[in-house]
Amino acid sequence: MQTAYEVLIALADRYAFGEVAALVGQGADGDRLTTRDAVRIQQLCAFGQRLFDLDAEDFAVPEAATSGSHGIPPELVTRALACRMPQAPGERHRGALGSLRPAYRLLLEVIDAHWRRRETTALVAAVHIASEYAPLLAWEAVLGHAGDPARLPDAVDGSGSAWGDHDDPSCAHTRAEKSAAQRALRVAADSASGWRTYLDRQHSNTSHALGVCAAECERPCTVLTRLSKEDEATVTDGSRLALAFVGSPIVRLRHSAPVGHGFGVPSPDEVSQAWQRTREALGRQAPAVLADDGFPLPGLTALFATIAGAPMLPDTLLADTATAVVAALTA
């Protein structure tokens, strides 16, 4: 590598979007770029960095999906919107509340990128995020959405339901899960700030609560019994696998990393070993996880596909964003 320009290309190929934006802002491109080109590249890099950081509330703004504003190709914005959490209860674009499958495909791409960059702390954090919403991924096939509070009450409330009932001792939910379940019934009528607070602090508890309903409740209420036998089997099998993933060695490894409660950073070998133990345990429920799918954590794509009941391959959203950055640098 002989020039700063070649360094910019190499950094973009490694998804080092923040570094590219900073260097372009400092004039590292020499005289190759106009001011307008530099601004567009910085906008693309900010977009790519949010994807890489899994900053789901800021992936894109709905208005940019068709306008092509902010210098980001509309096709990339549309795909990012599919992974985004809506920031107000009445937003038309439901994103990851409509379906978690695009978000999980992005998670796979991000996990793969962190593995190649040997960023194990960020990798374990991404795996932890995937575990928190795995029960919702299982329920999506039956609900028709990914636990969207605007639509969830029709599936969990009503006669014979213990959902969110703090006074029902037969319900297997924890106090935190009951609070989240109760909040999920009414948050769609709340303010935008209340909605965001729910998503930040309680939506993952709602996910776990649904998993408990299907996989661990000894006296199921109408949340489960209103389903057909086929749908009940779908959410029960998926939730059992999802909750096993929640308690697995690869997820517990997070608590040894700075994003958890300690100060250690897991080595690639430690991550591999933790995943292998996880894979062996989960393989007893889902043999497909034991097959080598070519992913850095072999069988992870099969795990997500089994929970979702649908094919689940890594996205190319990061790669396509990097390609757009390189194209803008070379234009």
C-alpha positions in Angstrom: 0.0 0.0 0.0 1.7 3.2 -1.2 -0.9 6.0 -0.9 -3.4 7.3 1.5 -6.0 6.7 -1.1 -5.2 3.0 -1.2 -5.5 2.9 2.6 -9.0 4.4 2.3 -10.0 1.6 -0.1 -8.5 -1.1 2.2 -10.3 0.4 5.3 -13.6 0.5 3.5 -13.2 -3.2 2.5 -12.7 -4.0 6.2 -15.9 -2.1 7.2 -13.8 0.5 9.0 -16.4 3.1 8.1 -15.6 5.5 10.9 -11.9 5.7 10.0 -12.7 6.3 6.4 -15.0 9.2 7.2 -12.5 10.7 9.6 -9.6 10.5 7.1 -11.7 11.9 4.2 -12.7 14.7 6.5 -9.0 15.4 7.1 -8.3 15.5 3.4 -6.5 12.2 3.2 -7.8 11.7 -0.4 -5.7 14.6 -1.6 -7.4 16.4 -4.5 -9.3 13.4 -5.8 -12.7 14.3 -4.3 -14.9 17.4 -4.4 -16.4 18.7 -1.3 -19.7 17.2 -2.4 -18.2 13.8 -2.9 -16.5 13.9 0.5 -19.8 14.7 2.2 -21.5 11.9 0.4 -18.8 9.4 1.4 -19.1 10.6 5.0 -22.8 10.0 4.9 -22.4 6.5 3.5 -19.8 5.8 6.2 -22.0 7.0 9.0 -24.8 4.7 7.6 -22.4 1.8 7.4 -21.0 2.4 10.9 -24.5 2.3 12.4 -25.2 -1.0 10.7 -21.9 -2.4 12.0 -22.6 -1.1 15.5 -26.2 -2.6 15.3 -27.5 0.8 16.2 -31.0 -0.3 15.1 -32.9 2.9 16.1 -30.8 4.9 13.7 -30.2 2.6 10.7 -32.2 4.9 8.4 -35.1 7.3 8.4 -38.3 6.1 6.7 -38.4 9.3 4.5 -35.1 8.4 2.9 -36.3 5.1 1.6 -37.7 6.5 -1.6 -36.1 10.0 -1.7 -32.5 8.9 -2.0 -31.6 11.6 0.4 -28.5 11.7 2.6 -26.4 10.4 -0.3 -27.3 6.8 0.5 -28.7 4.5 -2.3 -32.4 4.0 -1.7 -32.0 0.2 -2.1 -29.6 0.2 0.9 -31.9 2.4 3.0 -34.9 0.1 2.3 -33.0 -2.9 3.4 -31.8 -1.2 6.5 -35.4 -0.1 7.3 -36.3 -3.8 7.4 -33.9 -4.2 10.4 -34.8 -1.0 12.2 -36.9 -0.6 15.3 -39.6 2.0 14.7 -39.1 5.0 17.0 -42.8 5.9 17.5 -45.8 3.6 17.9 -47.6 4.9 14.8 -44.7 4.6 12.3 -45.8 3.0 9.1 -42.5 1.1 8.7 -42.6 -1.6 11.3 -39.1 -3.0 10.5 -37.9 -5.5 13.1 -41.3 -5.5 14.8 -42.8 -6.7 11.6 -40.2 -9.4 11.1 -37.0 -10.2 12.8 -35.6 -12.3 9.9 -33.8 -9.4 8.1 -32.3 -8.3 11.4 -31.0 -11.8 12.1 -29.5 -12.0 8.6 -27.7 -8.7 9.4 -26.6 -10.1 12.8 -25.0 -13.1 11.0 -23.2 -10.7 8.6 -22.0 -8.6 11.6 -20.9 -11.6 13.6 -18.9 -12.9 10.5 -17.2 -9.5 10.1 -16.3 -9.3 13.8 -14.8 -12.8 13.6 -12.6 -11.9 10.6 -11.5 -8.7 12.4 -10.8 -10.7 15.6 -13.2 -8.4 17.6 -14.4 -11.0 20.0 -16.0 -8.7 22.5 -18.3 -7.2 19.8 -19.0 -10.7 18.4 -20.1 -12.0 21.8 -22.3 -8.9 22.3 -24.0 -9.6 18.9 -24.6 -13.2 19.8 -26.1 -12.0 23.1 -28.5 -9.7 21.2 -29.5 -12.6 19.0 -30.3 -14.8 22.1 -32.5 -12.1 23.7 -34.9 -12.0 20.8 -34.7 -15.6 19.7 -38.1 -16.5 21.3 -39.7 -13.8 19.2 -38.0 -15.2 16.1 -39.7 -18.6 17.0 -43.2 -17.0 17.6 -43.1 -14.9 14.4 -44.2 -17.8 12.2 -47.4 -18.0 14.2 -48.0 -14.4 15.2 -47.4 -13.0 11.7 -45.2 -10.4 13.2 -42.3 -10.2 15.7 -44.1 -9.2 18.9 -45.2 -5.8 17.6 -47.1 -4.2 20.5 -49.5 -2.7 18.1 -50.7 -6.2 17.1 -49.6 -8.3 20.1 -52.7 -7.8 22.3 -54.9 -9.8 19.9 -52.7 -12.8 20.4 -52.1 -12.7 24.1 -54.9 -10.8 25.9 -58.5 -11.7 26.6 -60.5 -14.3 28.5 -58.5 -17.0 30.1 -55.2 -15.3 29.6 -52.7 -14.7 32.5 -50.5 -12.5 30.3 -49.2 -9.6 32.4 -51.3 -10.6 35.4 -49.3 -9.9 38.6 -52.0 -11.6 40.8 -52.0 -15.0 39.0 -49.6 -17.3 40.9 -49.9 -20.0 38.3 -48.1 -17.9 35.7 -44.5 -18.9 35.3 -43.3 -15.4 34.4 -41.0 -13.5 36.6 -42.0 -10.1 38.0 -39.9 -8.3 35.3 -41.6 -10.4 32.6 -45.1 -9.7 33.9 -44.3 -6.0 34.0 -43.0 -6.1 30.4 -46.0 -8.3 29.3 -48.5 -5.8 30.9 -46.7 -2.8 29.3 -46.7 -4.5 25.9 -50.5 -4.5 26.0 -50.8 -0.7 26.2 -47.5 0.9 25.0 -48.8 1.3 21.4 -51.0 4.1 22.7 -48.2 5.7 24.6 -46.0 8.7 23.6 -42.9 8.3 21.4 -40.6 8.6 24.4 -42.6 5.9 26.3 -42.5 3.7 23.3 -38.7 4.0 23.0 -38.3 3.3 26.7 -40.3 0.1 26.4 -38.2 -1.1 23.4 -34.9 -0.2 25.3 -35.8 -1.8 28.6 -38.6 -4.3 28.3 -39.1 -5.7 24.8 -36.4 -8.4 25.4 -38.4 -9.4 28.5 -41.5 -9.7 26.4 -39.6 -11.9 24.1 -38.5 -14.2 27.0 -42.0 -14.2 28.4 -43.4 -15.6 25.2 -40.6 -18.2 25.2 -41.7 -19.2 28.8 -45.3 -19.4 27.7 -44.5 -22.0 25.0 -41.6 -23.9 26.5 -41.7 -23.8 30.3 -45.3 -23.1 31.6 -46.8 -26.1 33.4 -50.3 -24.6 33.4 -50.6 -22.8 30.1 -53.3 -20.2 29.7 -55.0 -19.1 26.4 -51.8 -17.4 25.2 -50.8 -21.0 24.2 -54.0 -23.0 24.3 -55.8 -20.7 21.7 -53.3 -21.9 19.1 -53.9 -24.9 16.8 -52.0 -28.0 17.6 -49.6 -27.4 14.7 -48.9 -23.8 15.7 -48.5 -24.8 19.3 -45.9 -27.3 18.3 -44.1 -24.7 16.2 -43.8 -22.2 19.0 -43.0 -24.9 21.6 -40.2 -26.4 19.7 -38.8 -23.1 18.6 -39.0 -21.6 22.1 -37.3 -24.6 23.7 -34.4 -24.2 21.4 -34.4 -20.4 21.8 -34.3 -20.6 25.6 -31.6 -23.2 25.5 -29.6 -20.8 23.4 -30.2 -18.0 26.0 -28.6 -20.2 28.7 -25.7 -21.5 26.5 -22.0 -21.2 27.1 -21.5 -18.8 24.2 -24.1 -16.4 25.7 -22.7 -16.8 29.2 -19.3 -15.9 27.8 -20.5 -12.3 27.5 -20.3 -11.9 31.3 -16.5 -12.4 31.0 -16.2 -9.5 28.6 -16.1 -5.7 29.2 -19.7 -5.5 27.9 -20.7 -7.8 30.8 -19.5 -7.6 34.4 -15.8 -8.3 34.2 -12.8 -6.9 32.4 -11.5 -9.9 30.4 -11.7 -10.1 26.7 -12.4 -13.6 25.3 -9.8 -14.9 22.9 -10.9 -16.4 19.5 -10.1 -19.9 21.0 -12.3 -19.2 24.0 -15.1 -18.1 21.7 -14.7 -21.2 19.5 -14.6 -23.5 22.6 -17.7 -21.9 24.1 -19.5 -22.2 20.8 -18.6 -25.8 20.4 -20.0 -26.6 23.8 -23.1 -24.7 22.9 -23.4 -26.4 19.5 -23.1 -29.9 21.1 -25.8 -29.1 23.6 -28.2 -27.5 21.1 -27.6 -30.3 18.6 -29.5 -32.7 20.8 -32.6 -30.6 20.1 -31.7 -29.5 16.6 -29.3 -31.9 14.8 -28.9 -29.4 11.9 -26.8 -27.2 14.2 -24.1 -30.0 14.1 -23.7 -29.7 10.3 -20.8 -27.5 9.1 -22.4 -24.7 7.2 -19.1 -22.8 6.5 -19.9 -20.0 9.0 -17.2 -19.0 11.4 -19.4 -20.3 14.2 -20.4 -23.5 12.4 -24.1 -24.2 12.7 -25.2 -20.8 13.8 -27.0 -20.1 10.6 -28.8 -23.5 11.0 -29.7 -22.6 14.6 -31.4 -19.3 13.5 -33.1 -21.1 10.6 -34.4 -23.8 12.9 -35.8 -21.3 15.4 -37.3 -19.2 12.7 -38.6 -22.1 10.6 -37.2 -20.5 7.5 -33.9 -20.3 5.7 -31.5 -17.9 7.4 -28.3 -16.8 5.5 -26.0 -13.9 6.3 -27.0 -10.6 4.6 -24.7 -8.6 2.4 -25.8 -5.2 3.6 -22.4 -4.3 5.1 -20.6 -5.6 2.1 -22.9 -3.7 -0.3 -22.4 -0.5 1.8 -18.7 -0.9 1.6 -18.9 -1.4 -2.1 -20.9 1.9 -2.4 -18.2 3.6 -0.4 -15.4 2.3 -2.6 -17.4 3.3 -5.7 -17.7 6.8 -4.3 -14.0 6.9 -3.6 -13.1 5.8 -7.1 -15.7 7.8 -9.0 
